[in-house]
Amino acid sequence: MKFFKYLLFFISYIFILQSCARKGTPGGGPKDEDAPIMVVAKPAYESINFKGNSIRIYFDEYIVLKDLNKKLIISPPFKNPALITPQGTPSKYINIKILDTLKENTTYTFNFGDAIQDNNENNKLENFKYVFSTGNFIDSLTLKGSVIDVLAKKKEKNYNVLLYKIDSTYNDSIIYKKKPDYVTKTLDSVNFNFSNISEGKYRVFALEEETSNYLFNSKTDRIGFFDKEITLPKDSIIDSPITLFSEDQPYEFKRGKEIKKGKIQFGFTGKQEDIKVEMLSSVPSDFKSYYKLNKEKDSLNFWHTPVDLDSLNFIVTNKDNIDTTKVFLRKKQIDSLSVSTNIKSRSLHFKDTLTISTNTPIIDYDLEKFNLTVSDSIDLDFEVKKLAFDKLGVFFDMKTQSKYRLKLLPKAIKDLYNTQTKDTLNYLFITKQVEDYGSIIMDIQKEVEKPVIIELLANDKVEQRVYLTSSQKVEFTLLDPKKYTIKAIVDENENGVWDTGDYLLKRQPEEIIYFPQELELRANWILNEVMRIKKESP
C-alpha cells in the first residue's frame, strides 16, 4: 500500500516539474515587438461638445507610463495640472482627471509623446495623442518650425514653444503673466509641430525655462521670438529658426564686504559698463588702493592699505548708476602672497611674453633678485616691466627650441601689505621649434554688409580674434596642435563685441555662425579652408 502511495506521489511530482518547465522554455513564441494599441476611449477620440472632466483610455495590453511629466504636453495648457493615473504600476487603461475649467469652443490635445510603453518589452507607442473639443468641431490647422541656440555649436533640444493668439487682450507683456493659447516642445529634435490649432493671427515664442510654467522670467529663462505675425492657415511653416538667447539683466549693486584684512569685495548683478570705486572716508596720506573686476563672479575686488578704522565708506558707480555703501572692517588676517607664471606644462610659446602674476598688488620688486639663464648656465640680459598692479613682464630675446630657467630669490617681490616672497622660486620652461606648430588659413567670404568678428577657439576659449569689414584671407599661424573651432559674429551695431537680444525692444541677438567642421591641426600642418558668412535669419 505504501509503495503505491509513494509511486503516486512520484508521478505527480514529475508531472508538476514538466509543467513548470514547459512554461519557462525560451521557445514559447516570438518576442513581442508591437507597441500597445488604443482599443477605445471614453469619451471617444476627437469627441465634440465635451462637457465632462474625466477621460479613460483603454489599451490592448498592460502599459506603463515613463517620464510622463517630461513628455506629456497638454495644449492649451491648464492652470491646474490634470491628474493622470495610474503611474508606477501596469494597467490596461489611463485615467485623466481634469481639475480646471475648460475654455469654450476650444480643441484640446493630450500629446503623450512616447511616454506610453508596454509592460513586458517596453515597446513605445510613439506620438500618441488624445483630442477633444468643447465646441462643435475639431480644429485641424498645424504650424511647424525649429528652434536654435544662438551660442551653441550643436543643435540643442527640449525647449517649450508657445503660441499666443492676437486678440483684444494681447500685448507684448503677455508672456510674463498669462499662459499661451497653445504649447508644444521640441523634445528629441530641434523641430516643433503644433496641431489642432484654430485659424487666426498668432505670435510664436520659444523658452528654455528653469520652472516649466510657460511664463517668461527674464532673470532665469532664455527666450526666442519670431519677428513677424503668423496667420493661419496661410503660414503653416516657419522657414527661419527661432533663435534662443539670454537677455542682459539690468545692473544692480549688491553690497561690499571685507573678505580679508585689506581686501574688500563688491558684488553686483547684471551688465556692468564702466564700474568705478571711489573712497569717501578720510584715510592717511600714504593710503593706497587698487581694484579689479572679476566678470566671471560678478564682483569687483578692492585691495587697500590696512587702516585702523571700524569701517570705510565708498561710492560705486556704473555708468548712470550711483550707490553708496559702508563696509565694516573686522578681519585680522591678510592674504598671503602667492606667485604664478603663464608657463604651461613647462613650456612657453616663443611669441608670448613671460609674465609673473600675484594675488595681491605689487608695490616693488628687486631686479637684483631676478635671474634668467638659458641652457642651465648662460646668463641672459632681460628687462622687467610692470604690466598691471598685479602682473610683471619679463622681456628678453627668446629663441626657439631652447631651455630657460627663471629664478626669483627671496624678497624679489613685495606687495601692498609689505609681504615679500620668502623662498627661492625656480621656473623651468622650454620653447619649441617652428615645425612643432601649425597654421590655419581661412578664406573668409563675407556676404553680409556689416563687419564680422572672426574668433579662433580651442576648448571654448578664444585663442585669436580679428575684425573684418571685407572679405579676405585670415592667417592663424604658429598654433599648438589641437582641435579648433572657427566662430563668426555679424556685428550689427559695429561695437566690436557680440550683443544679445532684447524681447521688449524687439531686438534679435547678433547672429553667430560656426564653421561646420571642427579643425584638427597637427604639427607642421597648414589647413586651408573657405568660410562663407551669410545671414541665415530673416
Secondary structure, DSSP 8 states (H G I E B T S, - for coil): -HHHHHHHHHHHHHHHHHHHHHHT-TTSS--------EEEEES-TTBSS---SEEEEEEEEEEEE-SHHHH-EEES--SS--EEE--SS-EEEEEEE--S---TT-EEEEEEET-EEETTT--B-TTEEEEEESSSS---EEEEEEEEESS-SS-----EEEEEE-STT--TTHHHHS--SEEEE-TTSSEEEEEEE-SEEEEEEEEE-SS-SS---TTT-EEEE-SS-EEETT--B--S-EEEB------EEEEEEEEETTEEEEEEES--SSEEEEE-S---TT--EEEEEEGGGTEEEEEE---S-SEEEEEEEETTEEEEEEEE----------EEES-BTTB--TTS-EEEEESS-EEEE-GGGEEEEETTTEE---EEEEEETTEEEEE----SSEEEEEEE-TTSEEETTS-B--S-EEEEEEE--GGG-EEEEEEEEE-SSS-EEEEEEETTEEEEEEEESS-EEEEEEEE-SSEEEEEEEE-TT-SSS----BTTTTB----EEE-SS-EE--TT-EEEEEEEE-----
